[in-house]
Amino acid sequence: MEIFDQIGTLFEMFRTGELHLLYLIVPLQIVIFAFPCLMLAQYKSKNLRYARALGLIPIINVGALFYYLFAAPEK
């Protein structure tokens, strides 16, 4: 199938060094950490603008996720 050939080509590019692995890891990290930050901020009535901004910055988004996990909800 076409999709499996494209995935195989992508992994071959990673293996040979034509494509750096960070081009896959950084967007994946942004997706994994940004959406939970936004959902937790909305659930706990925190500022959504800060949650969006901090969730999109790699490495910072890990700390932001911990903040939104352990922060007390607004009343």
PDB file with one MODEL, atoms N, CA, C and O in Angstrom:
MODEL        1
ATOM      1  N   MET A   1       0.837  -1.184   0.000  1.00  0.00           N
ATOM      2  CA  MET A   1       0.000   0.000   0.000  1.00  0.00           C
ATOM      3  C   MET A   1       0.881   1.247   0.000  1.00  0.00           C
ATOM      4  O   MET A   1       2.039   1.215   0.415  1.00  0.00           O
ATOM      5  N   GLU A   2       0.311   2.317  -0.466  1.00  0.00           N
ATOM      6  CA  GLU A   2       1.053   3.569  -0.641  1.00  0.00           C
ATOM      7  C   GLU A   2       1.531   4.163   0.690  1.00  0.00           C
ATOM      8  O   GLU A   2       2.669   4.623   0.790  1.00  0.00           O
ATOM      9  N   ILE A   3       0.666   4.155   1.708  1.00  0.00           N
ATOM     10  CA  ILE A   3       1.014   4.779   2.992  1.00  0.00           C
ATOM     11  C   ILE A   3       2.180   4.046   3.665  1.00  0.00           C
ATOM     12  O   ILE A   3       3.038   4.675   4.283  1.00  0.00           O
ATOM     13  N   PHE A   4       2.206   2.720   3.542  1.00  0.00           N
ATOM     14  CA  PHE A   4       3.279   1.961   4.166  1.00  0.00           C
ATOM     15  C   PHE A   4       4.605   2.193   3.447  1.00  0.00           C
ATOM     16  O   PHE A   4       5.663   2.171   4.075  1.00  0.00           O
ATOM     17  N   ASP A   5       4.554   2.413   2.143  1.00  0.00           N
ATOM     18  CA  ASP A   5       5.777   2.747   1.409  1.00  0.00           C
ATOM     19  C   ASP A   5       6.318   4.103   1.840  1.00  0.00           C
ATOM     20  O   ASP A   5       7.530   4.285   1.958  1.00  0.00           O
ATOM     21  N   GLN A   6       5.421   5.053   2.074  1.00  0.00           N
ATOM     22  CA  GLN A   6       5.858   6.379   2.511  1.00  0.00           C
ATOM     23  C   GLN A   6       6.442   6.331   3.917  1.00  0.00           C
ATOM     24  O   GLN A   6       7.436   7.001   4.197  1.00  0.00           O
ATOM     25  N   ILE A   7       5.840   5.548   4.801  1.00  0.00           N
ATOM     26  CA  ILE A   7       6.378   5.402   6.161  1.00  0.00           C
ATOM     27  C   ILE A   7       7.739   4.715   6.114  1.00  0.00           C
ATOM     28  O   ILE A   7       8.658   5.093   6.841  1.00  0.00           O
ATOM     29  N   GLY A   8       7.862   3.708   5.260  1.00  0.00           N
ATOM     30  CA  GLY A   8       9.147   3.037   5.093  1.00  0.00           C
ATOM     31  C   GLY A   8      10.214   3.978   4.579  1.00  0.00           C
ATOM     32  O   GLY A   8      11.360   3.932   5.028  1.00  0.00           O
ATOM     33  N   THR A   9       9.843   4.829   3.643  1.00  0.00           N
ATOM     34  CA  THR A   9      10.778   5.824   3.114  1.00  0.00           C
ATOM     35  C   THR A   9      11.189   6.816   4.202  1.00  0.00           C
ATOM     36  O   THR A   9      12.353   7.207   4.281  1.00  0.00           O
ATOM     37  N   LEU A  10      10.234   7.221   5.036  1.00  0.00           N
ATOM     38  CA  LEU A  10      10.526   8.143   6.128  1.00  0.00           C
ATOM     39  C   LEU A  10      11.515   7.529   7.114  1.00  0.00           C
ATOM     40  O   LEU A  10      12.469   8.191   7.521  1.00  0.00           O
ATOM     41  N   PHE A  11      11.302   6.275   7.501  1.00  0.00           N
ATOM     42  CA  PHE A  11      12.224   5.618   8.422  1.00  0.00           C
ATOM     43  C   PHE A  11      13.597   5.411   7.792  1.00  0.00           C
ATOM     44  O   PHE A  11      14.614   5.469   8.482  1.00  0.00           O
ATOM     45  N   GLU A  12      13.628   5.170   6.492  1.00  0.00           N
ATOM     46  CA  GLU A  12      14.909   5.040   5.796  1.00  0.00           C
ATOM     47  C   GLU A  12      15.665   6.366   5.814  1.00  0.00           C
ATOM     48  O   GLU A  12      16.888   6.387   5.951  1.00  0.00           O
ATOM     49  N   MET A  13      14.933   7.469   5.675  1.00  0.00           N
ATOM     50  CA  MET A  13      15.580   8.788   5.739  1.00  0.00           C
ATOM     51  C   MET A  13      16.132   9.060   7.137  1.00  0.00           C
ATOM     52  O   MET A  13      17.198   9.662   7.268  1.00  0.00           O
ATOM     53  N   PHE A  14      15.427   8.627   8.182  1.00  0.00           N
ATOM     54  CA  PHE A  14      15.950   8.756   9.542  1.00  0.00           C
ATOM     55  C   PHE A  14      17.203   7.902   9.718  1.00  0.00           C
ATOM     56  O   PHE A  14      18.178   8.340  10.328  1.00  0.00           O
ATOM     57  N   ARG A  15      17.173   6.690   9.185  1.00  0.00           N
ATOM     58  CA  ARG A  15      18.281   5.762   9.359  1.00  0.00           C
ATOM     59  C   ARG A  15      19.545   6.254   8.664  1.00  0.00           C
ATOM     60  O   ARG A  15      20.641   6.137   9.211  1.00  0.00           O
ATOM     61  N   THR A  16      19.397   6.801   7.464  1.00  0.00           N
ATOM     62  CA  THR A  16      20.580   7.250   6.722  1.00  0.00           C
ATOM     63  C   THR A  16      21.071   8.624   7.145  1.00  0.00           C
ATOM     64  O   THR A  16      22.181   9.017   6.787  1.00  0.00           O
ATOM     65  N   GLY A  17      20.265   9.361   7.899  1.00  0.00           N
ATOM     66  CA  GLY A  17      20.685  10.672   8.366  1.00  0.00           C
ATOM     67  C   GLY A  17      20.240  11.810   7.471  1.00  0.00           C
ATOM     68  O   GLY A  17      20.602  12.960   7.721  1.00  0.00           O
ATOM     69  N   GLU A  18      19.464  11.525   6.433  1.00  0.00           N
ATOM     70  CA  GLU A  18      18.959  12.595   5.572  1.00  0.00           C
ATOM     71  C   GLU A  18      17.979  13.488   6.317  1.00  0.00           C
ATOM     72  O   GLU A  18      17.884  14.685   6.046  1.00  0.00           O
ATOM     73  N   LEU A  19      17.263  12.907   7.243  1.00  0.00           N
ATOM     74  CA  LEU A  19      16.279  13.633   8.040  1.00  0.00           C
ATOM     75  C   LEU A  19      16.628  13.431   9.512  1.00  0.00           C
ATOM     76  O   LEU A  19      16.753  12.298   9.977  1.00  0.00           O
ATOM     77  N   HIS A  20      16.783  14.525  10.235  1.00  0.00           N
ATOM     78  CA  HIS A  20      17.173  14.434  11.635  1.00  0.00           C
ATOM     79  C   HIS A  20      15.974  14.012  12.482  1.00  0.00           C
ATOM     80  O   HIS A  20      14.840  14.393  12.191  1.00  0.00           O
ATOM     81  N   LEU A  21      16.220  13.242  13.505  1.00  0.00           N
ATOM     82  CA  LEU A  21      15.160  12.700  14.344  1.00  0.00           C
ATOM     83  C   LEU A  21      14.409  13.780  15.125  1.00  0.00           C
ATOM     84  O   LEU A  21      13.252  13.583  15.498  1.00  0.00           O
ATOM     85  N   LEU A  22      15.058  14.916  15.373  1.00  0.00           N
ATOM     86  CA  LEU A  22      14.384  15.997  16.093  1.00  0.00           C
ATOM     87  C   LEU A  22      13.203  16.574  15.315  1.00  0.00           C
ATOM     88  O   LEU A  22      12.288  17.140  15.913  1.00  0.00           O
ATOM     89  N   TYR A  23      13.217  16.437  13.989  1.00  0.00           N
ATOM     90  CA  TYR A  23      12.093  16.913  13.190  1.00  0.00           C
ATOM     91  C   TYR A  23      10.841  16.092  13.449  1.00  0.00           C
ATOM     92  O   TYR A  23       9.741  16.535  13.120  1.00  0.00           O
ATOM     93  N   LEU A  24      10.978  14.931  14.018  1.00  0.00           N
ATOM     94  CA  LEU A  24       9.833  14.119  14.414  1.00  0.00           C
ATOM     95  C   LEU A  24       9.530  14.286  15.900  1.00  0.00           C
ATOM     96  O   LEU A  24       8.363  14.339  16.289  1.00  0.00           O
ATOM     97  N   ILE A  25      10.556  14.369  16.726  1.00  0.00           N
ATOM     98  CA  ILE A  25      10.367  14.388  18.170  1.00  0.00           C
ATOM     99  C   ILE A  25       9.770  15.698  18.664  1.00  0.00           C
ATOM    100  O   ILE A  25       8.875  15.681  19.509  1.00  0.00           O
ATOM    101  N   VAL A  26      10.241  16.827  18.160  1.00  0.00           N
ATOM    102  CA  VAL A  26       9.768  18.128  18.657  1.00  0.00           C
ATOM    103  C   VAL A  26       8.281  18.350  18.364  1.00  0.00           C
ATOM    104  O   VAL A  26       7.548  18.717  19.283  1.00  0.00           O
ATOM    105  N   PRO A  27       7.797  18.147  17.134  1.00  0.00           N
ATOM    106  CA  PRO A  27       6.344  18.303  16.934  1.00  0.00           C
ATOM    107  C   PRO A  27       5.518  17.304  17.727  1.00  0.00           C
ATOM    108  O   PRO A  27       4.420  17.619  18.185  1.00  0.00           O
ATOM    109  N   LEU A  28       6.049  16.102  17.886  1.00  0.00           N
ATOM    110  CA  LEU A  28       5.342  15.103  18.677  1.00  0.00           C
ATOM    111  C   LEU A  28       5.259  15.529  20.139  1.00  0.00           C
ATOM    112  O   LEU A  28       4.225  15.342  20.780  1.00  0.00           O
ATOM    113  N   GLN A  29       6.335  16.098  20.668  1.00  0.00           N
ATOM    114  CA  GLN A  29       6.330  16.594  22.038  1.00  0.00           C
ATOM    115  C   GLN A  29       5.335  17.738  22.201  1.00  0.00           C
ATOM    116  O   GLN A  29       4.638  17.817  23.212  1.00  0.00           O
ATOM    117  N   ILE A  30       5.268  18.619  21.213  1.00  0.00           N
ATOM    118  CA  ILE A  30       4.332  19.740  21.280  1.00  0.00           C
ATOM    119  C   ILE A  30       2.901  19.232  21.335  1.00  0.00           C
ATOM    120  O   ILE A  30       2.100  19.717  22.134  1.00  0.00           O
ATOM    121  N   VAL A  31       2.575  18.266  20.497  1.00  0.00           N
ATOM    122  CA  VAL A  31       1.211  17.725  20.471  1.00  0.00           C
ATOM    123  C   VAL A  31       0.889  17.001  21.779  1.00  0.00           C
ATOM    124  O   VAL A  31      -0.202  17.157  22.326  1.00  0.00           O
ATOM    125  N   ILE A  32       1.831  16.217  22.273  1.00  0.00           N
ATOM    126  CA  ILE A  32       1.583  15.422  23.482  1.00  0.00           C
ATOM    127  C   ILE A  32       1.389  16.308  24.705  1.00  0.00           C
ATOM    128  O   ILE A  32       0.564  15.988  25.560  1.00  0.00           O
ATOM    129  N   PHE A  33       2.124  17.413  24.816  1.00  0.00           N
ATOM    130  CA  PHE A  33       2.055  18.228  26.025  1.00  0.00           C
ATOM    131  C   PHE A  33       1.158  19.456  25.906  1.00  0.00           C
ATOM    132  O   PHE A  33       0.683  19.952  26.928  1.00  0.00           O
ATOM    133  N   ALA A  34       0.909  19.966  24.708  1.00  0.00           N
ATOM    134  CA  ALA A  34       0.135  21.202  24.562  1.00  0.00           C
ATOM    135  C   ALA A  34      -1.348  20.985  24.825  1.00  0.00           C
ATOM    136  O   ALA A  34      -1.972  21.784  25.522  1.00  0.00           O
ATOM    137  N   PHE A  35      -1.920  19.924  24.283  1.00  0.00           N
ATOM    138  CA  PHE A  35      -3.354  19.696  24.455  1.00  0.00           C
ATOM    139  C   PHE A  35      -3.751  19.415  25.906  1.00  0.00           C
ATOM    140  O   PHE A  35      -4.753  19.964  26.365  1.00  0.00           O
ATOM    141  N   PRO A  36      -3.015  18.589  26.644  1.00  0.00           N
ATOM    142  CA  PRO A  36      -3.366  18.425  28.065  1.00  0.00           C
ATOM    143  C   PRO A  36      -3.228  19.721  28.869  1.00  0.00           C
ATOM    144  O   PRO A  36      -4.020  19.966  29.779  1.00  0.00           O
ATOM    145  N   CYS A  37      -2.224  20.560  28.542  1.00  0.00           N
ATOM    146  CA  CYS A  37      -2.085  21.852  29.230  1.00  0.00           C
ATOM    147  C   CYS A  37      -3.330  22.700  29.012  1.00  0.00           C
ATOM    148  O   CYS A  37      -3.864  23.290  29.951  1.00  0.00           O
ATOM    149  N   LEU A  38      -3.778  22.752  27.787  1.00  0.00           N
ATOM    150  CA  LEU A  38      -4.947  23.555  27.464  1.00  0.00           C
ATOM    151  C   LEU A  38      -6.209  23.010  28.126  1.00  0.00           C
ATOM    152  O   LEU A  38      -7.020  23.776  28.645  1.00  0.00           O
ATOM    153  N   MET A  39      -6.372  21.702  28.108  1.00  0.00           N
ATOM    154  CA  MET A  39      -7.565  21.106  28.723  1.00  0.00           C
ATOM    155  C   MET A  39      -7.569  21.277  30.244  1.00  0.00           C
ATOM    156  O   MET A  39      -8.605  21.570  30.841  1.00  0.00           O
ATOM    157  N   LEU A  40      -6.406  21.091  30.860  1.00  0.00           N
ATOM    158  CA  LEU A  40      -6.327  21.268  32.310  1.00  0.00           C
ATOM    159  C   LEU A  40      -6.535  22.713  32.709  1.00  0.00           C
ATOM    160  O   LEU A  40      -7.182  22.987  33.720  1.00  0.00           O
ATOM    161  N   ALA A  41      -5.999  23.641  31.937  1.00  0.00           N
ATOM    162  CA  ALA A  41      -6.199  25.063  32.241  1.00  0.00           C
ATOM    163  C   ALA A  41      -7.667  25.440  32.119  1.00  0.00           C
ATOM    164  O   ALA A  41      -8.182  26.212  32.928  1.00  0.00           O
ATOM    165  N   GLN A  42      -8.328  24.908  31.129  1.00  0.00           N
ATOM    166  CA  GLN A  42      -9.752  25.194  30.960  1.00  0.00           C
ATOM    167  C   GLN A  42     -10.558  24.573  32.098  1.00  0.00           C
ATOM    168  O   GLN A  42     -11.491  25.193  32.608  1.00  0.00           O
ATOM    169  N   TYR A  43     -10.202  23.357  32.496  1.00  0.00           N
ATOM    170  CA  TYR A  43     -10.912  22.677  33.579  1.00  0.00           C
ATOM    171  C   TYR A  43     -10.714  23.394  34.912  1.00  0.00           C
ATOM    172  O   TYR A  43     -11.645  23.478  35.713  1.00  0.00           O
ATOM    173  N   LYS A  44      -9.515  23.910  35.153  1.00  0.00           N
ATOM    174  CA  LYS A  44      -9.214  24.558  36.421  1.00  0.00           C
ATOM    175  C   LYS A  44      -9.415  26.068  36.382  1.00  0.00           C
ATOM    176  O   LYS A  44      -9.029  26.764  37.321  1.00  0.00           O
ATOM    177  N   SER A  45     -10.006  26.579  35.325  1.00  0.00           N
ATOM    178  CA  SER A  45     -10.329  28.007  35.150  1.00  0.00           C
ATOM    179  C   SER A  45      -9.088  28.891  35.230  1.00  0.00           C
ATOM    180  O   SER A  45      -9.111  29.950  35.856  1.00  0.00           O
ATOM    181  N   LYS A  46      -8.027  28.457  34.605  1.00  0.00           N
ATOM    182  CA  LYS A  46      -6.800  29.252  34.519  1.00  0.00           C
ATOM    183  C   LYS A  46      -6.806  30.038  33.210  1.00  0.00           C
ATOM    184  O   LYS A  46      -7.696  29.855  32.379  1.00  0.00           O
ATOM    185  N   ASN A  47      -5.818  30.911  33.026  1.00  0.00           N
ATOM    186  CA  ASN A  47      -5.730  31.733  31.836  1.00  0.00           C
ATOM    187  C   ASN A  47      -5.366  30.862  30.633  1.00  0.00           C
ATOM    188  O   ASN A  47      -4.297  30.252  30.608  1.00  0.00           O
ATOM    189  N   LEU A  48      -6.248  30.804  29.639  1.00  0.00           N
ATOM    190  CA  LEU A  48      -6.025  29.943  28.479  1.00  0.00           C
ATOM    191  C   LEU A  48      -4.945  30.491  27.550  1.00  0.00           C
ATOM    192  O   LEU A  48      -4.292  29.723  26.844  1.00  0.00           O
ATOM    193  N   ARG A  49      -4.753  31.791  27.544  1.00  0.00           N
ATOM    194  CA  ARG A  49      -3.716  32.381  26.693  1.00  0.00           C
ATOM    195  C   ARG A  49      -2.335  31.904  27.136  1.00  0.00           C
ATOM    196  O   ARG A  49      -1.496  31.557  26.305  1.00  0.00           O
ATOM    197  N   TYR A  50      -2.106  31.889  28.444  1.00  0.00           N
ATOM    198  CA  TYR A  50      -0.820  31.404  28.950  1.00  0.00           C
ATOM    199  C   TYR A  50      -0.669  29.902  28.702  1.00  0.00           C
ATOM    200  O   TYR A  50       0.424  29.432  28.389  1.00  0.00           O
ATOM    201  N   ALA A  51      -1.738  29.167  28.838  1.00  0.00           N
ATOM    202  CA  ALA A  51      -1.675  27.722  28.616  1.00  0.00           C
ATOM    203  C   ALA A  51      -1.318  27.415  27.166  1.00  0.00           C
ATOM    204  O   ALA A  51      -0.528  26.510  26.897  1.00  0.00           O
ATOM    205  N   ARG A  52      -1.896  28.163  26.235  1.00  0.00           N
ATOM    206  CA  ARG A  52      -1.564  27.960  24.821  1.00  0.00           C
ATOM    207  C   ARG A  52      -0.110  28.321  24.543  1.00  0.00           C
ATOM    208  O   ARG A  52       0.601  27.571  23.874  1.00  0.00           O
ATOM    209  N   ALA A  53       0.326  29.452  25.047  1.00  0.00           N
ATOM    210  CA  ALA A  53       1.691  29.916  24.779  1.00  0.00           C
ATOM    211  C   ALA A  53       2.725  28.974  25.388  1.00  0.00           C
ATOM    212  O   ALA A  53       3.693  28.599  24.726  1.00  0.00           O
ATOM    213  N   LEU A  54       2.524  28.599  26.629  1.00  0.00           N
ATOM    214  CA  LEU A  54       3.498  27.725  27.295  1.00  0.00           C
ATOM    215  C   LEU A  54       3.446  26.302  26.762  1.00  0.00           C
ATOM    216  O   LEU A  54       4.462  25.606  26.760  1.00  0.00           O
ATOM    217  N   GLY A  55       2.282  25.862  26.312  1.00  0.00           N
ATOM    218  CA  GLY A  55       2.162  24.511  25.784  1.00  0.00           C
ATOM    219  C   GLY A  55       2.843  24.321  24.449  1.00  0.00           C
ATOM    220  O   GLY A  55       3.171  23.192  24.084  1.00  0.00           O
ATOM    221  N   LEU A  56       3.068  25.403  23.704  1.00  0.00           N
ATOM    222  CA  LEU A  56       3.676  25.290  22.383  1.00  0.00           C
ATOM    223  C   LEU A  56       5.197  25.403  22.393  1.00  0.00           C
ATOM    224  O   LEU A  56       5.834  25.145  21.372  1.00  0.00           O
ATOM    225  N   ILE A  57       5.787  25.779  23.511  1.00  0.00           N
ATOM    226  CA  ILE A  57       7.242  25.918  23.585  1.00  0.00           C
ATOM    227  C   ILE A  57       7.833  24.595  24.065  1.00  0.00           C
ATOM    228  O   ILE A  57       7.529  24.149  25.171  1.00  0.00           O
ATOM    229  N   PRO A  58       8.675  23.960  23.244  1.00  0.00           N
ATOM    230  CA  PRO A  58       9.271  22.690  23.677  1.00  0.00           C
ATOM    231  C   PRO A  58      10.083  22.859  24.962  1.00  0.00           C
ATOM    232  O   PRO A  58      10.648  23.926  25.202  1.00  0.00           O
ATOM    233  N   ILE A  59      10.142  21.855  25.755  1.00  0.00           N
ATOM    234  CA  ILE A  59      10.799  21.752  27.054  1.00  0.00           C
ATOM    235  C   ILE A  59      10.025  22.536  28.120  1.00  0.00           C
ATOM    236  O   ILE A  59       9.798  22.015  29.212  1.00  0.00           O
ATOM    237  N   ILE A  60       9.621  23.757  27.830  1.00  0.00           N
ATOM    238  CA  ILE A  60       8.826  24.544  28.776  1.00  0.00           C
ATOM    239  C   ILE A  60       7.459  23.890  28.972  1.00  0.00           C
ATOM    240  O   ILE A  60       6.875  23.972  30.053  1.00  0.00           O
ATOM    241  N   ASN A  61       6.952  23.239  27.921  1.00  0.00           N
ATOM    242  CA  ASN A  61       5.622  22.649  28.018  1.00  0.00           C
ATOM    243  C   ASN A  61       5.555  21.493  29.014  1.00  0.00           C
ATOM    244  O   ASN A  61       4.478  21.189  29.527  1.00  0.00           O
ATOM    245  N   VAL A  62       6.663  20.856  29.290  1.00  0.00           N
ATOM    246  CA  VAL A  62       6.677  19.801  30.305  1.00  0.00           C
ATOM    247  C   VAL A  62       6.446  20.414  31.690  1.00  0.00           C
ATOM    248  O   VAL A  62       5.649  19.903  32.477  1.00  0.00           O
ATOM    249  N   GLY A  63       7.146  21.507  31.979  1.00  0.00           N
ATOM    250  CA  GLY A  63       6.943  22.201  33.253  1.00  0.00           C
ATOM    251  C   GLY A  63       5.553  22.796  33.361  1.00  0.00           C
ATOM    252  O   GLY A  63       4.957  22.799  34.438  1.00  0.00           O
ATOM    253  N   ALA A  64       5.034  23.300  32.251  1.00  0.00           N
ATOM    254  CA  ALA A  64       3.677  23.857  32.255  1.00  0.00           C
ATOM    255  C   ALA A  64       2.651  22.769  32.544  1.00  0.00           C
ATOM    256  O   ALA A  64       1.675  23.009  33.255  1.00  0.00           O
ATOM    257  N   LEU A  65       2.864  21.587  32.002  1.00  0.00           N
ATOM    258  CA  LEU A  65       1.935  20.489  32.267  1.00  0.00           C
ATOM    259  C   LEU A  65       1.940  20.125  33.748  1.00  0.00           C
ATOM    260  O   LEU A  65       0.883  19.894  34.336  1.00  0.00           O
ATOM    261  N   PHE A  66       3.124  20.073  34.350  1.00  0.00           N
ATOM    262  CA  PHE A  66       3.191  19.793  35.786  1.00  0.00           C
ATOM    263  C   PHE A  66       2.511  20.896  36.602  1.00  0.00           C
ATOM    264  O   PHE A  66       1.860  20.621  37.610  1.00  0.00           O
ATOM    265  N   TYR A  67       2.669  22.136  36.159  1.00  0.00           N
ATOM    266  CA  TYR A  67       2.006  23.230  36.866  1.00  0.00           C
ATOM    267  C   TYR A  67       0.495  23.059  36.816  1.00  0.00           C
ATOM    268  O   TYR A  67      -0.175  23.156  37.843  1.00  0.00           O
ATOM    269  N   TYR A  68      -0.042  22.806  35.634  1.00  0.00           N
ATOM    270  CA  TYR A  68      -1.493  22.668  35.506  1.00  0.00           C
ATOM    271  C   TYR A  68      -2.010  21.396  36.154  1.00  0.00           C
ATOM    272  O   TYR A  68      -3.181  21.334  36.527  1.00  0.00           O
ATOM    273  N   LEU A  69      -1.179  20.391  36.296  1.00  0.00           N
ATOM    274  CA  LEU A  69      -1.609  19.185  37.007  1.00  0.00           C
ATOM    275  C   LEU A  69      -1.764  19.436  38.504  1.00  0.00           C
ATOM    276  O   LEU A  69      -2.724  18.975  39.121  1.00  0.00           O
ATOM    277  N   PHE A  70      -0.812  20.170  39.085  1.00  0.00           N
ATOM    278  CA  PHE A  70      -0.790  20.318  40.528  1.00  0.00           C
ATOM    279  C   PHE A  70      -1.323  21.658  41.041  1.00  0.00           C
ATOM    280  O   PHE A  70      -1.395  21.860  42.253  1.00  0.00           O
ATOM    281  N   ALA A  71      -1.692  22.559  40.163  1.00  0.00           N
ATOM    282  CA  ALA A  71      -2.229  23.851  40.586  1.00  0.00           C
ATOM    283  C   ALA A  71      -3.647  23.673  41.119  1.00  0.00           C
ATOM    284  O   ALA A  71      -4.413  22.834  40.646  1.00  0.00           O
ATOM    285  N   ALA A  72      -3.965  24.481  42.105  1.00  0.00           N
ATOM    286  CA  ALA A  72      -5.315  24.433  42.667  1.00  0.00           C
ATOM    287  C   ALA A  72      -6.294  25.110  41.715  1.00  0.00           C
ATOM    288  O   ALA A  72      -5.947  26.109  41.085  1.00  0.00           O
ATOM    289  N   PRO A  73      -7.499  24.590  41.601  1.00  0.00           N
ATOM    290  CA  PRO A  73      -8.479  25.236  40.722  1.00  0.00           C
ATOM    291  C   PRO A  73      -8.942  26.581  41.285  1.00  0.00           C
ATOM    292  O   PRO A  73      -9.008  26.773  42.500  1.00  0.00           O
ATOM    293  N   GLU A  74      -9.262  27.508  40.374  1.00  0.00           N
ATOM    294  CA  GLU A  74      -9.781  28.813  40.796  1.00  0.00           C
ATOM    295  C   GLU A  74     -11.211  28.634  41.282  1.00  0.00           C
ATOM    296  O   GLU A  74     -11.933  27.747  40.825  1.00  0.00           O
ATOM    297  N   LYS A  75     -11.604  29.483  42.208  1.00  0.00           N
ATOM    298  CA  LYS A  75     -12.969  29.372  42.738  1.00  0.00           C
ATOM    299  C   LYS A  75     -13.894  30.320  42.069  1.00  0.00           C
ATOM    300  O   LYS A  75     -15.080  30.358  42.394  1.00  0.00           O
TER     301      LYS A  75
ENDMDL
END
